[in-house]
Amino acid sequence: MPSVPLRNWTSPFLTSVYGALALGVFLGFSGPFGSFRSLSAPPRYAFWFGCVATGYGLAIATLQLLRPMAAFARLPKVAAIILVGLVSTLPMMFVVAWGLQVVLPGRSTAPGQLVSLYFSVAAVQVVIAGIATWPFLAPRDAAPAADDPNLDRFFERVPERLGRDLLALEAQDHYLMVHTRRGSALIYMPLSEATQILPRQLGFQAHRRWWVARKEVERLRRDGHQTHLELTGGLTVPVGRTYLAAVRASLAASVALP
């Protein structure tokens, strides 16, 4: 899991654990997919609690594997959960096949049954993935409108050739180096003024000399005692120590954290 201070994880972690326990009780009680008829209560509850616990772990592991991917970071929250569920179903399918052999001796899953088993497991695993990952996936901030008057005020001072796809802003005394996907240019504006003008959901300050656009961050990287943000197009931005906690919290749902 990401290296986030414990106080930031305790509440969402407990929320997801309580949800997983409740799901295990429900599945053990209801006995879906014929398990109510095939198994008595003790092995039925053991089977479903084992499935939920394993599926929970696989969902969290899958989330950490997918997080570094820029395309995954841009998915809506529900779509991200469904993808985590479908991907984690692949290993979970084999766990379930083995579990069925344990609780139902003599039963085996033929290769031709794997497709139907996948869809049966996916029906439960997507729910488990939602319970496991929902608290850790922050809702995507609404993008500022293209005609936001604050953005217009800022881009009035930026050369048109740079477009409006901001990557970062770099303070240079009373000037500002504006980095976009089309290039860079120096304008007369203090960083403090720019951060007051730009919409909060668009980005954040990562260093006393740097502001970055949130959606352009691809990775947070540690180099010894230094921390850097890797942005779209290869731009690297240092993270100040006093800004590190806020940067981690801002990026926790979208990029891999060391």
HELIX and SHEET records of a PDB file:
HELIX    1   1 LEU A    6  SER A   30  1                                  25    
HELIX    2   2 SER A   35  SER A   38  1                                   4    
HELIX    3   3 ALA A   41  LEU A   66  1                                  26    
HELIX    4   4 ALA A   70  ALA A   73  1                                   4    
HELIX    5   5 LYS A   77  VAL A  103  1                                  27    
HELIX    6   6 PRO A  111  GLN A  113  5                                   3    
HELIX    7   7 LEU A  114  THR A  133  1                                  20    
HELIX    8   8 TRP A  134  PHE A  136  5                                   3    
HELIX    9   9 PRO A  149  PHE A  155  1                                   7    
HELIX   10  10 GLU A  160  LEU A  162  5                                   3    
HELIX   11  11 LEU A  191  ILE A  197  1                                   7    
HELIX   12  12 ARG A  200  LEU A  202  5                                   3    
HELIX   13  13 ARG A  214  GLU A  216  5                                   3    
HELIX   14  14 THR A  232  GLY A  234  5                                   3    
HELIX   15  15 ARG A  241  TYR A  243  5                                   3    
HELIX   16  16 LEU A  244  LEU A  251  1                                   8    
SHEET    1   A 5 GLY A 183  TYR A 188  0                                        
SHEET    2   A 5 TYR A 175  THR A 180 -1                                        
SHEET    3   A 5 LEU A 166  GLN A 172 -1                                        
SHEET    4   A 5 TRP A 210  ALA A 213 -1                                        
SHEET    5   A 5 GLY A 203  HIS A 207 -1                                        
SHEET    1   B 3 VAL A 217  ASP A 223  0                                        
SHEET    2   B 3 GLN A 226  LEU A 231 -1                                        
SHEET    3   B 3 THR A 236  VAL A 239 -1                                        
END                                                                             
